[in-house]
Amino acid sequence: MNNWFRKIIFLLIIIAPVSILAQEQKSEKDKAPASTHAQRKAAKIKWKEQRKIEMEEKKAIKEHHKRIQTKETRKRMRKEKHMGDKMRANKKEYLFRKISVM
């Protein structure tokens, strides 16, 4: 009798964690609230405003950079850009692109 009792207790101990894990449920934090149309619209408007501000800042920085250059510097920069474009256009095609086309 004592041997059967130990086997039953041992079996229950082994099965108990499985039954406990099977009954767990997700908490309320895990469930994402459904966003409403108004919330999405407000988020989009906010994003657009933020993007507009960022673009204006970039444009202001670029204009400032151009404004502080002298005429000779602007000419030199333009010439270097033109020469760089010509040099890049004259390069050989990349080896793997040649192989992939074949």
N, C-alpha and C positions, 0 to 999 in steps of 0.2 A: 504494500500500500504506500509506503514511504517513497519508494522508487517511482511509482506512477504520479504521485503528488509532485515530485521534483520535475519530472518530465513536463507536466502540465504547466507549472510555474515557468519553466524555461521557455516553453513554447509561447506563452503569453507575453513574456518579456521580449521575445524576438518579434512578435507580431504587433505589439503596441506602437512602436515608432511608425510603422507603415500606416496604421489606421489614423494616427495623429496627423501625419503629413497629408493624407488624403482629404482631411477635413479643413485644411487651411484655406482661407479666403483672402482675396486681395483687399488691401485697406482702401479707404476713401481717397488717400493721397495718390495712389497709383492710377486711379481713374481720372483721365483728363476731362475737364469740363468742355462741353461742346461750345464752340465759339459761335456767337450769333453773327448775323449779317452785319449788324451795326458795329460790333466790335471789330470785325475784319475791315470794314470800310474806314473806321477811325484809325486803325493801324496802318492802312494803306496811305491815308492822307498824311499821317505823321511821318511815314517813311519818305513820301514824296517831298515833304518840306525839308526833312533832314538831308535828302539827296541834293535838293536845290541849293541849300546852304553850302554843302561840301563842294559842289561844282563852282559856285561863285567864289569860294575861297581859293580853289585851284586856279581859276581864271585870274583872280587878283594877283596871286603869286607869280603867275606867268607874265602878266602885264608889267608887274614891278621889275621882274628880271630883265625884260626887254627894255624898259625905260632907263635902267641904270647903265646900259651898255652905250658906248660911244658909237658914232657912225662907222668908224673904221672897224671896230669890233664886230658890229652887225654884218658888215660886208665880209669879214673874214669867216664868221660863223656860217654865213650863207654859202660861201665858196667851199668850205670844208664839208658841209652837208651835201652839196652837189657832187663833190669828188668822192665822198663816201658812198653815195648812191651808185655812182658809176662803177666803183670798185666792186661793190657787192653784186651788181648785175653781171659782172664779168666772171664770176666764180664758176667752177665746175659743179656739175650736179652731184649731189650726195650719193655715195656708193649704194647704200641700201635702197634708195629710191629707184636707182637704175635697175637693181636686181628685182624689186617688187613689180616693176612695170613689165618685165619680161615674162 
